[in-house]
Amino acid sequence: MEHIVIADDHPLFRAALVSAVRRAAPDAVVEEQASLAGARQVLADAGADLLLLDLKLPDAEGFGGLAAVRSEHPAVPVVVVSGSEDAATVRRVMAMGAGGFIPKSATLETMVAAISAVREGDSWAPEVPPDEEAEDLDRRIASLTPSQMKILMGLRQGRLNKQIAWDLGVTEATIKAHLTTVFRKLGVQNRTQAVILAQSVDL
């Protein structure tokens, strides 16, 4: 049976999403979560056929939540839901691998159309002008593995290699090896440039 997870911390909007899902997929099992941690736990334990993810959950910084979910569960289609409807946000979300983008101002009919499209393997998002440079950067970030993403987040928080190693339960040498790959994937030379890049895309 189809399993759809909704992660949004606003009960009223979550109820609207549930209503849209019920119309798009009447037989699906719908699970609600109010945090990124809760959604990630559900995905880790039971998986999902579709995730509707609020871009600004209390325990998610910027686009970090989407990046984490995409790197940990690349096969799960993600529809991002956001009150930020500017072109840059839509472009970044789609370039980072989301299957769809639903503005929080959308009508119920629009939500149903977006959910239906992504369930059928298509993508759905408001039309925005392209920005090749930004999309290339987002694709590079999306190419990071879960461990590499955690290391990049650690750099952004100003943590030392040994602190990141402790956080992840690995050796400092492992962190250094990962950093080499992270720098190559991001097209940067050192940790300072990596931190600036991570800050620029609000990871």
C-alpha positions as CSV (number, residue, x, y, z in Angstrom):
1,M,0.0,0.0,0.0
2,E,1.3,3.5,-0.9
3,H,2.9,5.3,2.1
4,I,3.0,9.1,2.0
5,V,4.7,11.2,4.7
6,I,3.8,14.8,5.4
7,A,6.4,16.9,7.4
8,D,5.1,20.3,8.3
9,D,5.0,22.0,11.7
10,H,1.9,24.0,11.1
11,P,-1.2,21.9,12.0
12,L,-3.6,23.8,9.8
13,F,-1.4,23.6,6.7
14,R,-0.6,20.0,7.4
15,A,-4.4,19.4,7.5
16,A,-4.6,21.0,4.0
17,L,-1.9,18.8,2.7
18,V,-3.6,15.7,4.1
19,S,-6.8,16.8,2.3
20,A,-4.9,17.2,-0.9
21,V,-3.2,13.8,-0.5
22,R,-6.6,12.1,0.2
23,R,-7.9,13.5,-3.1
24,A,-4.8,12.6,-5.1
25,A,-4.3,9.2,-3.5
26,P,-7.4,8.0,-1.7
27,D,-6.0,4.6,-0.7
28,A,-2.6,5.8,0.6
29,V,-1.5,5.5,4.2
30,V,-0.7,9.1,5.3
31,E,1.7,9.7,8.1
32,E,2.1,13.2,9.7
33,Q,5.3,14.6,11.3
34,A,6.0,18.0,12.7
35,S,9.8,17.9,12.4
36,L,12.6,17.0,10.1
37,A,13.9,14.5,12.7
38,G,10.5,12.8,12.8
39,A,10.3,12.5,9.0
40,R,13.9,11.2,8.7
41,Q,13.1,8.5,11.4
42,V,10.0,7.4,9.5
43,L,12.0,7.2,6.2
44,A,14.7,5.2,8.0
45,D,12.3,2.8,9.6
46,A,9.6,2.3,7.1
47,G,10.5,4.2,3.9
48,A,7.9,6.1,1.9
49,D,6.6,6.4,-1.6
50,L,6.4,10.2,-1.3
51,L,7.5,12.9,1.1
52,L,5.9,16.3,1.4
53,L,8.5,18.4,3.1
54,D,8.1,21.9,4.6
55,L,11.3,23.7,3.7
56,K,11.5,25.6,7.0
57,L,10.9,23.1,9.8
58,P,12.1,24.1,13.3
59,D,15.0,21.6,13.3
60,A,16.1,22.3,9.7
61,E,18.5,25.1,8.6
62,G,17.7,26.5,5.2
63,F,18.0,23.9,2.5
64,G,19.9,21.5,4.7
65,G,16.8,19.4,5.5
66,L,16.1,18.8,1.8
67,A,19.8,18.1,1.1
68,A,19.9,15.5,4.0
69,V,16.8,13.7,2.8
70,R,17.9,13.6,-0.8
71,S,21.3,12.2,0.1
72,E,19.9,9.7,2.6
73,H,16.9,8.5,0.5
74,P,17.6,9.4,-3.1
75,A,14.8,7.0,-4.3
76,V,12.0,8.7,-2.4
77,P,10.3,11.5,-4.4
78,V,10.1,14.7,-2.4
79,V,7.6,17.6,-2.9
80,V,8.8,20.7,-1.1
81,V,6.2,22.9,0.4
82,S,7.3,26.5,1.2
83,G,6.0,30.0,2.0
84,S,9.1,31.3,0.2
85,E,7.9,31.5,-3.4
86,D,10.7,33.5,-5.0
87,A,12.3,32.2,-8.2
88,A,15.7,31.4,-6.5
89,T,14.1,29.2,-3.9
90,V,12.1,27.3,-6.6
91,R,15.2,26.8,-8.8
92,R,17.3,25.7,-5.9
93,V,14.8,23.2,-4.6
94,M,14.3,21.6,-8.0
95,A,18.1,21.6,-8.8
96,M,18.7,19.8,-5.5
97,G,16.5,16.9,-6.7
98,A,13.0,17.7,-5.5
99,G,10.2,16.3,-7.6
100,G,7.9,19.2,-7.0
101,F,7.4,22.5,-5.3
102,I,4.1,23.7,-3.8
103,P,3.8,27.3,-2.7
104,K,1.9,27.6,0.6
105,S,-0.4,30.1,-1.2
106,A,-1.5,27.4,-3.6
107,T,-5.1,26.4,-3.9
108,L,-6.2,22.9,-2.9
109,E,-6.6,22.0,-6.6
110,T,-3.1,23.1,-7.3
111,M,-1.8,21.0,-4.4
112,V,-3.7,17.9,-5.8
113,A,-2.3,18.5,-9.3
114,A,1.3,18.8,-8.0
115,I,1.0,15.7,-5.8
116,S,-0.6,13.7,-8.7
117,A,2.1,14.7,-11.1
118,V,5.0,13.7,-8.9
119,R,3.3,10.4,-8.0
120,E,3.1,9.6,-11.7
121,G,6.8,10.3,-12.1
122,D,6.6,13.8,-13.5
123,S,7.9,17.0,-11.9
124,W,5.8,20.0,-10.9
125,A,6.8,23.6,-10.0
126,P,5.8,27.1,-10.8
127,E,7.5,28.4,-13.9
128,V,10.6,30.5,-13.1
129,P,13.4,31.9,-15.4
130,P,16.5,29.6,-15.4
131,D,19.8,30.4,-13.6
132,E,22.4,28.0,-14.9
133,E,25.2,29.0,-12.4
134,A,22.9,28.5,-9.4
135,E,21.6,25.2,-10.7
136,D,25.1,23.9,-11.3
137,L,26.1,24.8,-7.7
138,D,23.0,23.0,-6.3
139,R,23.7,19.9,-8.4
140,R,27.2,19.8,-6.9
141,I,25.8,20.0,-3.4
142,A,23.2,17.4,-4.2
143,S,26.1,15.0,-5.2
144,L,27.4,14.8,-1.7
145,T,26.9,11.6,0.3
146,P,25.1,11.7,3.7
147,S,28.5,11.6,5.5
148,Q,30.0,14.3,3.3
149,M,26.9,16.5,3.9
150,K,27.3,16.1,7.6
151,I,30.9,17.1,7.4
152,L,30.0,20.2,5.3
153,M,27.4,21.1,7.9
154,G,30.1,20.7,10.6
155,L,32.4,23.0,8.7
156,R,29.7,25.6,8.5
157,Q,29.2,25.4,12.3
158,G,32.9,26.1,12.8
159,R,33.7,22.7,14.1
160,L,37.3,21.3,14.0
161,N,38.1,18.0,12.1
162,K,38.5,16.2,15.4
163,Q,35.1,17.4,16.7
164,I,33.4,16.4,13.4
165,A,35.2,13.0,13.7
166,W,33.8,12.6,17.2
167,D,30.3,13.6,16.1
168,L,30.3,10.9,13.3
169,G,32.2,8.2,15.3
170,V,35.1,8.0,12.8
171,T,38.8,8.9,12.8
172,E,40.2,12.3,12.0
173,A,42.0,10.7,9.1
174,T,38.6,9.6,7.7
175,I,37.4,13.2,7.9
176,K,40.4,14.5,6.1
177,A,39.9,12.0,3.3
178,H,36.2,12.9,3.0
179,L,37.2,16.6,3.0
180,T,39.3,16.1,-0.1
181,T,36.3,14.6,-1.9
182,V,34.0,17.3,-0.6
183,F,36.3,20.1,-1.9
184,R,36.6,18.4,-5.3
185,K,32.8,17.9,-5.7
186,L,32.1,21.5,-4.7
187,G,34.9,22.9,-6.8
188,V,36.6,24.7,-3.9
189,Q,40.2,24.6,-2.6
190,N,39.9,24.7,1.2
191,R,37.5,24.7,4.1
192,T,37.1,28.5,4.1
193,Q,35.8,28.4,0.6
194,A,33.6,25.4,1.4
195,V,32.1,27.3,4.4
196,I,31.4,30.4,2.3
197,L,29.7,28.3,-0.4
198,A,27.6,26.5,2.2
199,Q,26.5,29.8,3.7
200,S,25.7,31.2,0.3
201,V,23.1,28.5,-0.3
202,D,21.8,28.6,3.2
203,L,22.7,25.0,4.1
